[in-house]
Amino acid sequence: MKDFLKDFFNITFWKFILVGMINTLVGMGAMYLYYNLINDNKLIAFTINIVFGSTVSYFLNKNFTFKKKGETGSSVVKFIANIVACYIVSYGVADVLVPHILSGLSKTVLDNISMFISSCLFVACNYVGQRFFVFKKSKAAGGE
């Protein structure tokens, strides 16, 4: 178990966290700029966040975190599938479990806790998906 944890939380994990901070700043920055300076449409602003943040995430993780060369077309499809799956799983789990576990709290408090938990689940799910599915190293290349 110790070797698994050491391998799982290696330099790749910390690079993924750094990339996550960068794509969060880019995506949320674009979202808030759009919302506050151009148009106060939350749906469009949120979509801009996802598009900009995910685009930055894809290219930084492909080239910096996982150093995956070639096969851009298939990795883009896998990346999109991973993002969608992580979104559905993380937000679905949190939205179902949090209200049942913490049923005595106000809706606002439940929503904030649910968003926090779903964000944590999303990051964990996304890391596993990108490392072992989207940008998986081939055995021939000395990968996992």
C-alpha positions in Angstrom: 0.0 0.0 0.0 2.9 2.3 0.8 4.4 1.8 -2.7 1.0 2.4 -4.3 0.6 5.7 -2.4 4.1 6.8 -3.2 3.6 6.1 -6.9 0.1 7.6 -7.0 1.2 10.9 -5.4 4.4 11.2 -7.4 5.5 14.3 -9.3 2.8 13.7 -11.9 0.2 14.3 -9.2 1.7 17.6 -8.1 2.1 18.8 -11.7 -1.6 17.9 -12.2 -2.5 20.1 -9.1 -0.4 23.0 -10.5 -2.1 22.7 -13.9 -5.4 22.6 -12.1 -4.7 25.9 -10.4 -3.7 27.5 -13.7 -6.7 26.3 -15.6 -9.0 27.4 -12.7 -7.6 30.9 -12.8 -7.9 31.1 -16.6 -11.4 29.6 -16.7 -12.8 31.5 -13.8 -11.1 34.7 -14.9 -12.7 34.5 -18.3 -16.1 33.7 -16.7 -16.0 36.6 -14.3 -14.7 39.0 -16.9 -17.5 38.0 -19.3 -20.2 38.1 -16.6 -19.2 41.4 -15.1 -17.9 43.3 -18.2 -19.8 42.0 -21.2 -23.0 40.2 -20.3 -24.5 39.0 -17.0 -25.7 35.7 -18.5 -24.6 33.0 -16.0 -25.1 30.1 -18.4 -22.8 31.6 -21.0 -20.3 32.7 -18.4 -20.2 29.2 -16.9 -19.8 27.7 -20.4 -16.9 30.0 -21.1 -15.3 28.8 -17.8 -15.6 25.2 -18.8 -14.4 25.7 -22.4 -11.4 27.9 -21.5 -10.4 26.0 -18.3 -10.7 22.6 -20.1 -8.8 23.8 -23.1 -5.9 25.0 -20.9 -6.1 21.8 -18.9 -5.9 19.6 -21.9 -2.8 21.2 -23.5 -0.9 21.6 -20.2 -1.7 18.1 -19.0 -0.9 16.6 -22.4 2.4 18.4 -22.8 3.6 19.2 -19.2 2.0 16.8 -16.7 1.8 13.5 -18.6 4.2 14.4 -21.5 2.0 12.5 -24.0 3.3 12.8 -27.6 1.2 12.3 -30.7 -2.4 11.0 -31.1 -4.1 14.3 -30.4 -7.4 13.3 -32.0 -8.0 10.3 -29.8 -6.8 12.0 -26.6 -9.1 14.9 -27.2 -12.1 12.5 -27.5 -10.9 10.6 -24.4 -10.4 13.9 -22.5 -13.9 15.1 -23.3 -15.4 11.8 -22.3 -13.4 11.9 -19.1 -14.5 15.5 -18.2 -18.2 14.5 -18.8 -17.9 11.3 -16.8 -16.2 13.1 -13.9 -18.8 15.8 -13.9 -21.7 13.4 -13.9 -20.2 11.2 -11.2 -18.9 13.9 -8.9 -21.9 16.3 -9.0 -24.4 13.4 -9.0 -22.9 11.7 -6.0 -22.6 15.0 -4.0 -26.1 16.2 -4.9 -27.6 12.9 -3.8 -25.6 12.1 -0.7 -25.1 15.5 0.9 -28.8 16.4 1.4 -29.4 12.9 2.9 -26.4 13.0 5.2 -26.8 16.6 6.4 -30.6 16.9 6.1 -31.0 19.4 9.0 -29.1 22.2 7.3 -30.4 25.1 5.2 -30.6 24.8 1.4 -27.8 27.4 1.0 -25.5 25.6 3.4 -26.3 22.2 1.7 -25.6 23.6 -1.7 -22.3 25.1 -0.7 -21.2 21.8 1.0 -22.4 19.8 -2.0 -20.4 22.1 -4.5 -17.3 21.8 -2.4 -17.5 18.0 -2.1 -18.4 17.6 -5.8 -15.4 19.8 -6.7 -13.1 17.6 -4.6 -14.6 14.4 -6.2 -14.2 15.9 -9.6 -10.5 16.6 -9.1 -9.8 13.1 -7.8 -11.9 11.5 -10.6 -10.3 13.7 -13.3 -6.8 12.9 -12.1 -7.4 9.2 -12.3 -9.1 9.5 -15.6 -6.4 11.6 -17.2 -3.5 9.6 -15.8 -4.8 6.1 -16.5 -7.2 6.7 -19.4 -6.6 9.9 -21.4 -2.8 10.2 -21.2 -2.0 6.6 -20.2 1.6 5.7 -20.9 2.1 2.7 -23.0 4.0 -0.3 -21.5 6.5 0.0 -24.5 7.3 3.6 -23.5 8.1 2.5 -19.9 4.8 3.7 -18.5 2.2 2.2 -16.3 
